[in-house]
Structure formats: C-alpha cells, structure tokens
Amino acid sequence: MRKLILLTITISFFYSTDAQLCRFEKTNGMESATYFEAIGWYKNLDKISAKVLVKEMGITDAGYPLHLVMVSNDGRFDAVQWHKQNKAVILINNGIHPGEPDGIDASMMLVRDIVTNKIKLPDNVALAFIPVYNIGGCLNRNSWSRANQNGPLEYGFRGNAQNLDLNRDFTKSDSRNAKAFAQVFHLLDPDILIDNHVSDGADYQHTMTLLTTQYDKLGAGLGDWLRENFEPQLYKGMADKKWDMVPYVSFETASPDRGMQMFFDPPRYSSGYAALFQTIGFVPETHMLKPFKDRVLSTYAFSQTVIEKVSAGAAELIRQRKKAREAVTQQRSFPFKWSVDTATFTFVNFKGYEQAYKPSDATGLNRMYYDRSKPFSKAVKFFNSFKASNFIEAPAAYIIPQGWHAVTDLLSLNNVQMQQFKRDTVIEVEVYRIDDYRSMPRPYEKHHKNSGVKVTPGMQKIRFLKGDHIIWLNQPANRYLVEMLEPTGDDSFFAWNFFDAVLQQKEGYSDYRWDDLAAEVLKNNPALKAKLEEKKKGDEKFAGNGSAQLDFIYKNSPYYEPGHNRYPVYRLIRK
C-alpha cells in the first residue's frame, strides 16, 4: 500500500512542472539553491520516493546537522548490506567551498531525475550525497567573494562558521563538519568519493577538469587499474556527452608547453584523505570563467558518467579495492615523500587560448591576458607518475598515553581499532627525540604548522599506565595510522601541533643554585665530565659560556625531565 501511495505521489510530482524544477532551472542557470532550499528539496524527495532516505549526521560548526542523502533502487539504506550485495558505493560531497556551488544544484537535479526515472540507477550501484557540507559558508551568501568566477548571482563563502577552509581539515578535524564527515565516510566506506569544486587559474576552453587521487599512493593494483582502465573511461564518457575534459589545470600564467603536472594531494584534502582508506577520490573542477549553467550541467554529466562506468566495472572495482585493503593490512614499509617522475608522461589534448599583453586599464602597466580570439589545441605532456622515497618501517604497534585524548578521539572516529592496557606495565619501546623542526611564522588554518622535522630514534623502557592505548598495525587503517602518527609526515598530528606541549620544558633551575648541584653531578659522573671537556675543546664559544655549560650538564643529568622533546607516541618494534 505504501509503495502504491508513493508511486501516486511520485507521478503527481513528476507532472507538476513547478514542483520538479529547482531554483537553478527556474532561473535558466543564473541562480543557485540556498541551504534551506537544498535540504527541503531532498526531504521532499524522501517523502515521495522509496529510493531516497535523508539522515541527520553530526552537528556542524554552524549549529545545523550535516545531512546525508542515500539513494538505492531497492529502498534499502544499510551501507553494510550494500557492500554485502556487491554494490559499488559512491559518495558525492557538495558545497565544501559554497562559493563553488555547482555540485549542490547538479546533485539536486540528479537525484530528482533518478526518482522520476529520467535516469536509471543501476542495481549494482548505491549513491550517497552530502547536499551541503560547509553549511556556515553556504549561509554566508554574497555576490563578491569569488571575483574570478562567472556566476551564479549569489553564492556562499569559502570559510565555514569558524572561518576554516574545510578542504584542509580532513585529518586535523578542527571543525565539527570534519568530524561529522568522518562519521559519514566510515559509515559508507565508499568505493568512490566525488568532491565537487570550481577551479581558479588559467583561462582555457574546457568547462570540466578533473583532479584524481594520485595513482601511486593507492598501490600497484588499485592505482594501476584506476590509471589504465577506469579513468580513461571517464574521459571518453564525458567526451561522448560533449564535455571535453582534461586533467586539473594547476598553472595560471606558465606556458602549457612545459607540460601539466598531476596534483599531489596530501591527506588534508578530500582525495588525499580518501586514499588513506583505499577509496578512489575525484575532484571535478569546473572552469570558473564558464557560465554557471554550463558548469552545473557538466558537473551533472560527470556524476552521471561515474555512475555509468562504475556500474560497468563494479565487480573489478570492488575486487581491486579489496586487494588493496588486504595489502595495506600486511604492509610493512610506507613512503613519506613523493616526487614527480619527469621521465614518465602521457599526452593530453589541451585546448587553450594564446597569451598576449596590453596596457592595464586599472594600473596603466603592461598586463597579461588570454586572447579568446586565438584558441589553440595541442598535445601537452602530462606528468602523472610519482616516485616514492623516504620509506618508514611501520612498528608492530603504536602506544599512546591516554592523556593525548584529542588524538585518540580522532583515531577512534576514523575506525582505528585500539586496545587499552588493563594494568600498569613497563615495556621497552622505540622512542623518537625531536631534534629540530620549523614552525610557520603565520597561522595556516588555525595552526602554526610544523615542518622540517628531524628525529633521533632510541630504545627506552617506558612505564605505561592502565588505560593507555596500544594500536596494532594489522588493520585496514594502517596507512592512516602511519601517516598521522609518524612525526615527519607532512600532515601528521605532530605537523598540525597536536603534540606541541612536549616541545616546552616544564621545569628548570636557577644558575646559582644549579652550579653547586652541577659540580656534584660531574663529580659522580666522570663520563659526563669527559664529554663536557671534549665539547669545550671543540667549541670555543661554548667554552666561554658558563650558562651554556650548566645547561649541557643539566640536560645530561637525572634532573632533566625525560618528556621534554620526547615524542609521546611510542613504537613497539617487531621481533
């Protein structure tokens, strides 16, 4: 009976022209939906169709819940069952930068067209949408902040309710939005993540460009399949739909004759975060100077193409991803640096405009511009292979004292399996001493990020307390764990200042008082005295600096606090 009622409502909805058109369509591609219009749209589709379910996930910084829209032909919305049914799961994220709203409107129309059977959703594909991720930014509507962009008439702002760029927040998770996203991501365990954007940069003829998870980071099987099989099908599918797509264009004024380089996506970005869990990430970047209408329609076409190609290759996608996850569970060595392989490239057909120069109407000085009366099409080198280096051997387990709960909370949020000691215990572990690092002088996304980290490893017996966490590296989250817990990682928790407290010395001394104790320390430790004399001989400046010598004695004595500059994530070495 319910199905009959829903069918009747759906037919009524289908024939009601005003009801089935969103703001984008009603304004002939000039305007984008507001946050409340988008959420209301999906809730209405939920009411009229058994294929759609709208769920509220965690709260966001703006005080509104993050919504998740699930779409499935059979009306079942259990993601665990989706995977058991061998459905390929696609998650589409919209409005991470609400000034780039193309995905918001494209996804509204796409779900509507699935409900009204204009588009057939294959039975072996399940879809999920985040209608608007950056709710605070979407509510902050204006017409000026995207100075380089051609429409819509109004749009949201890049910063969220904390003025954070959410596409830098996937691992540090300063925002409630990122924490809610992690809940969504691990609930769904998507095979494909699409994160819709609009580009900045050069002018060219293409409406759609594509940033793809760096293949080599996904491993030989899944990465090679993506590079050689699946991604070429997307380019062909878009060309068949008359949207000639090229890889993401990262240059603005440089000549394309130098070639194009694949974007390297560290874990702070959506596609880089997805790669930590062997999920293929795509970031469609429509061209900012193209009309808003064309950008939205090409975004719609891209989502449609992904659905088609995923359905055709679902079995192989699932198989390759399963192999990749099994491999990372057993992986022992992880690369921490990647560099472009300049000896390996393919060619892409890039359609651009010639650069020219003329006096500026604003400054009177010479300026560069793209001459649209001089289009060109040429084969351009595309450097899309990266070489791995700086390999780190993963330990058998990491041990994190329970006091670092900001870290362990995020690990738990990301499905990391942890155990807690049931009693106090002493274990010999590998310990990192932080020797050097640089902190950014200006804040970047709420942090003074650490880089250039240098460490010295050593073995120590450490007393751990009941409740401290031990994390075995025999799980699908291995890649995530190594990236986040090794202090030299570009996007590690140490890089994002989670452990800065250990860099500050908490106890000290007065020189006049320590001088007497220091003499006693040297008297009882001839080896330290010899070490001091050797350093004085080799360093004239040190030999004439009493305070420096006292500090040297202090830091080599039992009085010096062992936790200063000792990284508080310990490595249990494999036997």
ZALO-139015 format. One record per residue (C-alpha): residue number from 1; residue in three letters; x, y, z. Coordinates in steps of 0.1 Angstrom, whole numbers, always signed. Example, Ala and Ser with C-alpha at 12.3 -4.5 7.8 and 13.67 -1.06 7.14 Angstrom:
<rs>
<1, "ALA", <+123, -45, +78>>
<2, "SER", <+137, -11, +71>>
</rs>
This chain:
<rs>
<1, "MET", <+0, +0, +0>>
<2, "ARG", <+28, +24, +9>>
<3, "LYS", <+45, +17, -24>>
<4, "LEU", <+12, +25, -42>>
<5, "ILE", <+8, +57, -24>>
<6, "LEU", <+44, +67, -31>>
<7, "LEU", <+40, +58, -67>>
<8, "THR", <+9, +81, -69>>
<9, "ILE", <+27, +109, -52>>
<10, "THR", <+57, +105, -75>>
<11, "ILE", <+36, +106, -106>>
<12, "SER", <+19, +137, -93>>
<13, "PHE", <+52, +153, -86>>
<14, "PHE", <+66, +144, -120>>
<15, "TYR", <+37, +161, -138>>
<16, "SER", <+38, +192, -116>>
<17, "THR", <+63, +213, -135>>
<18, "ASP", <+69, +239, -108>>
<19, "ALA", <+75, +213, -82>>
<20, "GLN", <+101, +194, -102>>
<21, "LEU", <+122, +224, -111>>
<22, "CYS", <+149, +237, -87>>
<23, "ARG", <+160, +273, -85>>
<24, "PHE", <+188, +267, -110>>
<25, "GLU", <+163, +256, -136>>
<26, "LYS", <+137, +282, -128>>
<27, "THR", <+162, +310, -134>>
<28, "ASN", <+177, +294, -165>>
<29, "GLY", <+210, +287, -148>>
<30, "MET", <+215, +321, -132>>
<31, "GLU", <+209, +312, -95>>
<32, "SER", <+219, +285, -70>>
<33, "ALA", <+198, +270, -43>>
<34, "THR", <+201, +282, -8>>
<35, "TYR", <+210, +258, +20>>
<36, "PHE", <+174, +256, +32>>
<37, "GLU", <+161, +251, -3>>
<38, "ALA", <+185, +222, -9>>
<39, "ILE", <+177, +204, +23>>
<40, "GLY", <+139, +209, +18>>
<41, "TRP", <+143, +195, -18>>
<42, "TYR", <+158, +163, -6>>
<43, "LYS", <+134, +159, +23>>
<44, "ASN", <+106, +162, -2>>
<45, "LEU", <+122, +135, -24>>
<46, "ASP", <+124, +113, +7>>
<47, "LYS", <+87, +117, +12>>
<48, "ILE", <+77, +108, -23>>
<49, "SER", <+102, +81, -32>>
<50, "ALA", <+112, +48, -16>>
<51, "LYS", <+145, +52, -33>>
<52, "VAL", <+156, +81, -11>>
<53, "LEU", <+164, +84, +26>>
<54, "VAL", <+176, +116, +43>>
<55, "LYS", <+195, +112, +75>>
<56, "GLU", <+209, +137, +100>>
<57, "MET", <+245, +130, +110>>
<58, "GLY", <+267, +150, +134>>
<59, "ILE", <+262, +187, +142>>
<60, "THR", <+283, +212, +123>>
<61, "ASP", <+300, +244, +134>>
<62, "ALA", <+270, +264, +121>>
<63, "GLY", <+247, +246, +146>>
<64, "TYR", <+229, +227, +119>>
<65, "PRO", <+233, +189, +114>>
<66, "LEU", <+252, +175, +84>>
<67, "HIS", <+226, +157, +62>>
<68, "LEU", <+233, +125, +43>>
<69, "VAL", <+211, +116, +14>>
<70, "MET", <+211, +79, +5>>
<71, "VAL", <+198, +66, -28>>
<72, "SER", <+192, +29, -37>>
<73, "ASN", <+169, +12, -62>>
<74, "ASP", <+157, -14, -37>>
<75, "GLY", <+148, +11, -10>>
<76, "ARG", <+174, -4, +14>>
<77, "PHE", <+198, +20, +31>>
<78, "ASP", <+222, -1, +52>>
<79, "ALA", <+257, +6, +38>>
<80, "VAL", <+270, -27, +53>>
<81, "GLN", <+243, -46, +33>>
<82, "TRP", <+252, -25, +2>>
<83, "HIS", <+287, -39, +4>>
<84, "LYS", <+275, -75, +11>>
<85, "GLN", <+253, -72, -20>>
<86, "ASN", <+284, -62, -40>>
<87, "LYS", <+270, -28, -48>>
<88, "ALA", <+296, -2, -56>>
<89, "VAL", <+291, +28, -32>>
<90, "ILE", <+296, +63, -45>>
<91, "LEU", <+297, +93, -21>>
<92, "ILE", <+293, +128, -36>>
<93, "ASN", <+302, +158, -15>>
<94, "ASN", <+289, +192, -23>>
<95, "GLY", <+295, +227, -11>>
<96, "ILE", <+328, +222, +7>>
<97, "HIS", <+335, +257, -8>>
<98, "PRO", <+300, +272, -11>>
<99, "GLY", <+312, +299, -34>>
<100, "GLU", <+316, +270, -58>>
<101, "PRO", <+281, +257, -57>>
<102, "ASP", <+279, +237, -90>>
<103, "GLY", <+276, +203, -72>>
<104, "ILE", <+248, +215, -50>>
<105, "ASP", <+225, +222, -79>>
<106, "ALA", <+237, +193, -101>>
<107, "SER", <+231, +168, -74>>
<108, "MET", <+196, +181, -67>>
<109, "MET", <+187, +175, -103>>
<110, "LEU", <+204, +142, -105>>
<111, "VAL", <+185, +127, -75>>
<112, "ARG", <+153, +141, -88>>
<113, "ASP", <+159, +125, -122>>
<114, "ILE", <+166, +92, -106>>
<115, "VAL", <+134, +94, -86>>
<116, "THR", <+114, +103, -117>>
<117, "ASN", <+132, +76, -138>>
<118, "LYS", <+146, +100, -162>>
<119, "ILE", <+179, +84, -153>>
<120, "LYS", <+182, +47, -144>>
<121, "LEU", <+202, +40, -113>>
<122, "PRO", <+219, +6, -119>>
<123, "ASP", <+211, -21, -93>>
<124, "ASN", <+248, -27, -86>>
<125, "VAL", <+254, +10, -76>>
<126, "ALA", <+243, +28, -44>>
<127, "LEU", <+246, +65, -41>>
<128, "ALA", <+250, +89, -11>>
<129, "PHE", <+252, +127, -12>>
<130, "ILE", <+262, +153, +13>>
<131, "PRO", <+239, +181, +0>>
<132, "VAL", <+259, +210, +16>>
<133, "TYR", <+290, +202, +36>>
<134, "ASN", <+300, +238, +46>>
<135, "ILE", <+267, +249, +60>>
<136, "GLY", <+281, +280, +77>>
<137, "GLY", <+297, +292, +44>>
<138, "CYS", <+266, +285, +25>>
<139, "LEU", <+245, +306, +48>>
<140, "ASN", <+270, +335, +43>>
<141, "ARG", <+258, +344, +8>>
<142, "ASN", <+272, +372, -12>>
<143, "SER", <+280, +383, -48>>
<144, "TRP", <+316, +394, -45>>
<145, "SER", <+339, +369, -28>>
<146, "ARG", <+345, +349, -60>>
<147, "ALA", <+360, +378, -80>>
<148, "ASN", <+372, +355, -108>>
<149, "GLN", <+340, +335, -112>>
<150, "ASN", <+312, +338, -138>>
<151, "GLY", <+281, +333, -117>>
<152, "PRO", <+258, +325, -101>>
<153, "LEU", <+242, +357, -89>>
<154, "GLU", <+247, +348, -53>>
<155, "TYR", <+268, +321, -36>>
<156, "GLY", <+283, +312, -3>>
<157, "PHE", <+317, +319, +12>>
<158, "ARG", <+348, +297, +13>>
<159, "GLY", <+353, +298, +51>>
<160, "ASN", <+330, +279, +74>>
<161, "ALA", <+315, +291, +106>>
<162, "GLN", <+350, +290, +122>>
<163, "ASN", <+364, +306, +90>>
<164, "LEU", <+382, +274, +83>>
<165, "ASP", <+388, +260, +48>>
<166, "LEU", <+372, +226, +51>>
<167, "ASN", <+393, +212, +23>>
<168, "ARG", <+423, +215, +46>>
<169, "ASP", <+406, +199, +76>>
<170, "PHE", <+400, +163, +68>>
<171, "THR", <+427, +149, +91>>
<172, "LYS", <+433, +176, +117>>
<173, "SER", <+395, +179, +121>>
<174, "ASP", <+393, +213, +138>>
<175, "SER", <+357, +216, +126>>
<176, "ARG", <+326, +197, +137>>
<177, "ASN", <+320, +194, +100>>
<178, "ALA", <+351, +173, +95>>
<179, "LYS", <+342, +151, +125>>
<180, "ALA", <+307, +146, +110>>
<181, "PHE", <+322, +138, +76>>
<182, "ALA", <+344, +111, +91>>
<183, "GLN", <+312, +95, +105>>
<184, "VAL", <+296, +96, +71>>
<185, "PHE", <+327, +83, +53>>
<186, "HIS", <+333, +53, +76>>
<187, "LEU", <+295, +46, +78>>
<188, "LEU", <+295, +43, +40>>
<189, "ASP", <+331, +30, +33>>
<190, "PRO", <+327, +44, -3>>
<191, "ASP", <+345, +29, -32>>
<192, "ILE", <+344, +63, -49>>
<193, "LEU", <+344, +98, -35>>
<194, "ILE", <+334, +127, -56>>
<195, "ASP", <+341, +162, -42>>
<196, "ASN", <+327, +189, -64>>
<197, "HIS", <+346, +222, -69>>
<198, "VAL", <+352, +251, -92>>
<199, "SER", <+388, +260, -103>>
<200, "ASP", <+409, +291, -102>>
<201, "GLY", <+438, +298, -125>>
<202, "ALA", <+444, +299, -162>>
<203, "ASP", <+418, +306, -189>>
<204, "TYR", <+412, +278, -214>>
<205, "GLN", <+384, +262, -235>>
<206, "HIS", <+375, +232, -213>>
<207, "THR", <+345, +235, -189>>
<208, "MET", <+354, +205, -168>>
<209, "THR", <+388, +195, -154>>
<210, "LEU", <+395, +166, -131>>
<211, "LEU", <+418, +160, -102>>
<212, "THR", <+422, +123, -94>>
<213, "THR", <+437, +106, -64>>
<214, "GLN", <+474, +102, -71>>
<215, "TYR", <+475, +66, -85>>
<216, "ASP", <+508, +55, -70>>
<217, "LYS", <+495, +63, -35>>
<218, "LEU", <+468, +37, -40>>
<219, "GLY", <+492, +9, -46>>
<220, "ALA", <+501, -11, -77>>
<221, "GLY", <+468, -29, -82>>
<222, "LEU", <+442, -3, -75>>
<223, "GLY", <+463, +26, -87>>
<224, "ASP", <+472, +10, -120>>
<225, "TRP", <+436, -1, -126>>
<226, "LEU", <+425, +35, -120>>
<227, "ARG", <+451, +50, -143>>
<228, "GLU", <+449, +25, -171>>
<229, "ASN", <+413, +13, -171>>
<230, "PHE", <+388, +33, -151>>
<231, "GLU", <+399, +69, -155>>
<232, "PRO", <+402, +67, -193>>
<233, "GLN", <+366, +56, -195>>
<234, "LEU", <+355, +87, -176>>
<235, "TYR", <+373, +109, -201>>
<236, "LYS", <+357, +91, -230>>
<237, "GLY", <+323, +91, -214>>
<238, "MET", <+325, +129, -209>>
<239, "ALA", <+337, +134, -244>>
<240, "ASP", <+307, +114, -256>>
<241, "LYS", <+285, +138, -237>>
<242, "LYS", <+302, +167, -254>>
<243, "TRP", <+321, +178, -223>>
<244, "ASP", <+357, +175, -234>>
<245, "MET", <+375, +170, -201>>
<246, "VAL", <+412, +174, -192>>
<247, "PRO", <+432, +169, -160>>
<248, "TYR", <+431, +196, -134>>
<249, "VAL", <+450, +227, -147>>
<250, "SER", <+473, +238, -120>>
<251, "PHE", <+491, +267, -138>>
<252, "GLU", <+479, +302, -143>>
<253, "THR", <+504, +321, -163>>
<254, "ALA", <+530, +294, -172>>
<255, "SER", <+531, +281, -208>>
<256, "PRO", <+514, +247, -212>>
<257, "ASP", <+544, +238, -234>>
<258, "ARG", <+562, +230, -202>>
<259, "GLY", <+536, +203, -196>>
<260, "MET", <+510, +197, -170>>
<261, "GLN", <+517, +180, -137>>
<262, "MET", <+493, +158, -117>>
<263, "PHE", <+482, +175, -85>>
<264, "PHE", <+497, +158, -54>>
<265, "ASP", <+470, +155, -28>>
<266, "PRO", <+482, +152, +8>>
<267, "PRO", <+458, +138, +34>>
<268, "ARG", <+444, +173, +44>>
<269, "TYR", <+425, +173, +11>>
<270, "SER", <+394, +152, +4>>
<271, "SER", <+410, +130, -22>>
<272, "GLY", <+442, +126, -2>>
<273, "TYR", <+421, +116, +29>>
<274, "ALA", <+401, +91, +9>>
<275, "ALA", <+434, +75, -3>>
<276, "LEU", <+443, +67, +33>>
<277, "PHE", <+415, +42, +32>>
<278, "GLN", <+419, +29, -3>>
<279, "THR", <+390, +49, -16>>
<280, "ILE", <+394, +65, -51>>
<281, "GLY", <+388, +102, -49>>
<282, "PHE", <+378, +125, -78>>
<283, "VAL", <+377, +163, -75>>
<284, "PRO", <+358, +177, -105>>
<285, "GLU", <+369, +213, -110>>
<286, "THR", <+347, +232, -134>>
<287, "HIS", <+363, +263, -151>>
<288, "MET", <+355, +295, -132>>
<289, "LEU", <+351, +317, -163>>
<290, "LYS", <+325, +294, -180>>
<291, "PRO", <+288, +303, -175>>
<292, "PHE", <+273, +289, -143>>
<293, "LYS", <+247, +270, -163>>
<294, "ASP", <+274, +251, -183>>
<295, "ARG", <+294, +244, -151>>
<296, "VAL", <+264, +228, -134>>
<297, "LEU", <+254, +208, -164>>
<298, "SER", <+289, +194, -169>>
<299, "THR", <+290, +185, -131>>
<300, "TYR", <+257, +167, -136>>
<301, "ALA", <+272, +149, -166>>
<302, "PHE", <+303, +139, -147>>
<303, "SER", <+283, +123, -119>>
<304, "GLN", <+262, +105, -144>>
<305, "THR", <+293, +93, -162>>
<306, "VAL", <+308, +80, -130>>
<307, "ILE", <+276, +61, -122>>
<308, "GLU", <+276, +45, -157>>
<309, "LYS", <+313, +35, -156>>
<310, "VAL", <+312, +23, -120>>
<311, "SER", <+282, +1, -129>>
<312, "ALA", <+300, -14, -159>>
<313, "GLY", <+332, -21, -138>>
<314, "ALA", <+317, -26, -104>>
<315, "ALA", <+330, -62, -99>>
<316, "GLU", <+365, -52, -108>>
<317, "LEU", <+364, -20, -87>>
<318, "ILE", <+353, -39, -56>>
<319, "ARG", <+379, -67, -63>>
<320, "GLN", <+408, -42, -67>>
<321, "ARG", <+398, -22, -37>>
<322, "LYS", <+396, -54, -15>>
<323, "LYS", <+430, -65, -27>>
<324, "ALA", <+444, -30, -18>>
<325, "ARG", <+429, -31, +16>>
<326, "GLU", <+443, -66, +23>>
<327, "ALA", <+477, -55, +11>>
<328, "VAL", <+479, -24, +33>>
<329, "THR", <+469, -46, +63>>
<330, "GLN", <+501, -65, +57>>
<331, "GLN", <+523, -36, +45>>
<332, "ARG", <+554, -30, +65>>
<333, "SER", <+571, -1, +47>>
<334, "PHE", <+555, +32, +38>>
<335, "PRO", <+568, +60, +17>>
<336, "PHE", <+567, +95, +32>>
<337, "LYS", <+578, +116, +3>>
<338, "TRP", <+567, +117, -34>>
<339, "SER", <+583, +135, -63>>
<340, "VAL", <+572, +138, -99>>
<341, "ASP", <+588, +113, -123>>
<342, "THR", <+599, +136, -151>>
<343, "ALA", <+609, +107, -172>>
<344, "THR", <+574, +93, -174>>
<345, "PHE", <+545, +111, -190>>
<346, "THR", <+515, +108, -213>>
<347, "PHE", <+500, +134, -236>>
<348, "VAL", <+467, +152, -232>>
<349, "ASN", <+449, +173, -258>>
<350, "PHE", <+448, +207, -242>>
<351, "LYS", <+425, +234, -257>>
<352, "GLY", <+437, +268, -245>>
<353, "TYR", <+440, +304, -256>>
<354, "GLU", <+471, +323, -266>>
<355, "GLN", <+486, +347, -241>>
<356, "ALA", <+490, +383, -250>>
<357, "TYR", <+499, +416, -234>>
<358, "LYS", <+483, +450, -234>>
<359, "PRO", <+482, +481, -211>>
<360, "SER", <+461, +477, -180>>
<361, "ASP", <+430, +498, -177>>
<362, "ALA", <+435, +496, -139>>
<363, "THR", <+472, +504, -134>>
<364, "GLY", <+484, +516, -168>>
<365, "LEU", <+511, +490, -167>>
<366, "ASN", <+516, +461, -190>>
<367, "ARG", <+494, +431, -182>>
<368, "MET", <+489, +395, -194>>
<369, "TYR", <+456, +383, -207>>
<370, "TYR", <+442, +353, -226>>
<371, "ASP", <+432, +362, -261>>
<372, "ARG", <+400, +343, -268>>
<373, "SER", <+401, +352, -304>>
<374, "LYS", <+432, +329, -307>>
<375, "PRO", <+422, +295, -294>>
<376, "PHE", <+445, +265, -299>>
<377, "SER", <+445, +228, -294>>
<378, "LYS", <+478, +210, -288>>
<379, "ALA", <+492, +178, -273>>
<380, "VAL", <+507, +186, -239>>
<381, "LYS", <+529, +164, -217>>
<382, "PHE", <+511, +153, -186>>
<383, "PHE", <+534, +141, -158>>
<384, "ASN", <+512, +118, -138>>
<385, "SER", <+536, +94, -121>>
<386, "PHE", <+553, +100, -88>>
<387, "LYS", <+583, +83, -73>>
<388, "ALA", <+582, +72, -36>>
<389, "SER", <+610, +78, -12>>
<390, "ASN", <+618, +83, +25>>
<391, "PHE", <+604, +49, +35>>
<392, "ILE", <+595, +43, +71>>
<393, "GLU", <+592, +9, +86>>
<394, "ALA", <+559, +5, +104>>
<395, "PRO", <+562, -8, +140>>
<396, "ALA", <+542, -38, +153>>
<397, "ALA", <+521, -13, +173>>
<398, "TYR", <+520, +23, +184>>
<399, "ILE", <+514, +31, +221>>
<400, "ILE", <+497, +64, +230>>
<401, "PRO", <+492, +75, +266>>
<402, "GLN", <+456, +82, +273>>
<403, "GLY", <+462, +119, +281>>
<404, "TRP", <+465, +126, +244>>
<405, "HIS", <+428, +122, +240>>
<406, "ALA", <+425, +147, +212>>
<407, "VAL", <+445, +123, +191>>
<408, "THR", <+429, +90, +203>>
<409, "ASP", <+394, +105, +198>>
<410, "LEU", <+402, +112, +161>>
<411, "LEU", <+417, +78, +157>>
<412, "SER", <+385, +62, +171>>
<413, "LEU", <+364, +85, +148>>
<414, "ASN", <+384, +70, +119>>
<415, "ASN", <+376, +34, +127>>
<416, "VAL", <+410, +27, +142>>
<417, "GLN", <+409, -4, +164>>
<418, "MET", <+426, +3, +198>>
<419, "GLN", <+431, -16, +230>>
<420, "GLN", <+438, -2, +265>>
<421, "PHE", <+462, -17, +290>>
<422, "LYS", <+444, -34, +319>>
<423, "ARG", <+472, -27, +343>>
<424, "ASP", <+503, -6, +346>>
<425, "THR", <+532, -21, +327>>
<426, "VAL", <+568, -14, +317>>
<427, "ILE", <+577, -20, +280>>
<428, "GLU", <+608, -14, +260>>
<429, "VAL", <+598, +7, +230>>
<430, "GLU", <+614, +28, +203>>
<431, "VAL", <+613, +65, +212>>
<432, "TYR", <+617, +95, +190>>
<433, "ARG", <+636, +125, +203>>
<434, "ILE", <+626, +157, +184>>
<435, "ASP", <+659, +172, +174>>
<436, "ASP", <+647, +200, +151>>
<437, "TYR", <+616, +215, +134>>
<438, "ARG", <+603, +247, +119>>
<439, "SER", <+570, +263, +128>>
<440, "MET", <+552, +285, +104>>
<441, "PRO", <+555, +322, +115>>
<442, "ARG", <+520, +329, +104>>
<443, "PRO", <+489, +308, +111>>
<444, "TYR", <+476, +284, +85>>
<445, "GLU", <+441, +271, +90>>
<446, "LYS", <+443, +279, +128>>
<447, "HIS", <+478, +263, +133>>
<448, "HIS", <+514, +272, +131>>
<449, "LYS", <+522, +241, +112>>
<450, "ASN", <+555, +222, +120>>
<451, "SER", <+577, +211, +91>>
<452, "GLY", <+613, +200, +85>>
<453, "VAL", <+610, +177, +114>>
<454, "LYS", <+642, +158, +124>>
<455, "VAL", <+642, +130, +150>>
<456, "THR", <+666, +106, +166>>
<457, "PRO", <+652, +71, +175>>
<458, "GLY", <+663, +52, +205>>
<459, "MET", <+652, +23, +227>>
<460, "GLN", <+638, +30, +262>>
<461, "LYS", <+619, +12, +289>>
<462, "ILE", <+587, +33, +294>>
<463, "ARG", <+561, +28, +322>>
<464, "PHE", <+526, +28, +307>>
<465, "LEU", <+495, +32, +328>>
<466, "LYS", <+463, +13, +330>>
<467, "GLY", <+441, +28, +302>>
<468, "ASP", <+469, +38, +279>>
<469, "HIS", <+462, +28, +242>>
<470, "ILE", <+480, +2, +222>>
<471, "ILE", <+473, +2, +185>>
<472, "TRP", <+483, -29, +165>>
<473, "LEU", <+492, -24, +128>>
<474, "ASN", <+473, -53, +114>>
<475, "GLN", <+442, -34, +103>>
<476, "PRO", <+428, -16, +72>>
<477, "ALA", <+436, +18, +89>>
<478, "ASN", <+474, +10, +87>>
<479, "ARG", <+481, +37, +61>>
<480, "TYR", <+461, +63, +80>>
<481, "LEU", <+479, +54, +112>>
<482, "VAL", <+514, +57, +98>>
<483, "GLU", <+507, +90, +80>>
<484, "MET", <+492, +105, +111>>
<485, "LEU", <+514, +92, +139>>
<486, "GLU", <+549, +94, +123>>
<487, "PRO", <+561, +129, +133>>
<488, "THR", <+579, +135, +100>>
<489, "GLY", <+547, +132, +80>>
<490, "ASP", <+536, +163, +61>>
<491, "ASP", <+501, +161, +75>>
<492, "SER", <+508, +142, +107>>
<493, "PHE", <+493, +151, +140>>
<494, "PHE", <+527, +164, +151>>
<495, "ALA", <+528, +186, +120>>
<496, "TRP", <+494, +200, +130>>
<497, "ASN", <+506, +209, +165>>
<498, "PHE", <+487, +182, +184>>
<499, "PHE", <+519, +173, +204>>
<500, "ASP", <+535, +208, +208>>
<501, "ALA", <+532, +206, +246>>
<502, "VAL", <+562, +182, +247>>
<503, "LEU", <+583, +209, +230>>
<504, "GLN", <+581, +231, +260>>
<505, "GLN", <+604, +224, +290>>
<506, "LYS", <+583, +225, +322>>
<507, "GLU", <+610, +225, +349>>
<508, "GLY", <+642, +244, +351>>
<509, "TYR", <+668, +259, +376>>
<510, "SER", <+685, +290, +389>>
<511, "ASP", <+721, +291, +377>>
<512, "TYR", <+734, +300, +412>>
<513, "ARG", <+717, +270, +428>>
<514, "TRP", <+723, +246, +399>>
<515, "ASP", <+760, +254, +398>>
<516, "ASP", <+766, +236, +431>>
<517, "LEU", <+745, +206, +421>>
<518, "ALA", <+761, +205, +386>>
<519, "ALA", <+795, +202, +402>>
<520, "GLU", <+782, +173, +423>>
<521, "VAL", <+768, +156, +391>>
<522, "LEU", <+802, +159, +374>>
<523, "LYS", <+820, +145, +404>>
<524, "ASN", <+798, +115, +404>>
<525, "ASN", <+798, +110, +366>>
<526, "PRO", <+833, +110, +351>>
<527, "ALA", <+820, +101, +317>>
<528, "LEU", <+798, +132, +316>>
<529, "LYS", <+827, +153, +328>>
<530, "ALA", <+849, +140, +300>>
<531, "LYS", <+821, +147, +275>>
<532, "LEU", <+819, +182, +287>>
<533, "GLU", <+856, +188, +284>>
<534, "GLU", <+856, +174, +249>>
<535, "LYS", <+828, +198, +239>>
<536, "LYS", <+847, +227, +254>>
<537, "LYS", <+878, +219, +234>>
<538, "GLY", <+859, +217, +201>>
<539, "ASP", <+837, +248, +207>>
<540, "GLU", <+854, +280, +217>>
<541, "LYS", <+821, +299, +221>>
<542, "PHE", <+807, +271, +244>>
<543, "ALA", <+839, +270, +264>>
<544, "GLY", <+834, +307, +273>>
<545, "ASN", <+797, +305, +282>>
<546, "GLY", <+790, +293, +317>>
<547, "SER", <+752, +292, +313>>
<548, "ALA", <+755, +270, +282>>
<549, "GLN", <+778, +246, +301>>
<550, "LEU", <+753, +244, +330>>
<551, "ASP", <+725, +237, +306>>
<552, "PHE", <+746, +210, +290>>
<553, "ILE", <+752, +193, +323>>
<554, "TYR", <+715, +197, +333>>
<555, "LYS", <+703, +181, +301>>
<556, "ASN", <+726, +151, +306>>
<557, "SER", <+717, +146, +342>>
<558, "PRO", <+688, +128, +360>>
<559, "TYR", <+674, +163, +369>>
<560, "TYR", <+663, +169, +333>>
<561, "GLU", <+627, +160, +326>>
<562, "PRO", <+627, +129, +302>>
<563, "GLY", <+595, +140, +285>>
<564, "HIS", <+609, +173, +270>>
<565, "ASN", <+612, +169, +232>>
<566, "ARG", <+603, +132, +236>>
<567, "TYR", <+576, +124, +211>>
<568, "PRO", <+547, +108, +231>>
<569, "VAL", <+538, +82, +205>>
<570, "TYR", <+559, +51, +211>>
<571, "ARG", <+568, +23, +187>>
<572, "LEU", <+567, -14, +196>>
<573, "ILE", <+593, -29, +173>>
<574, "ARG", <+586, -61, +156>>
<575, "LYS", <+606, -91, +169>>
</rs>
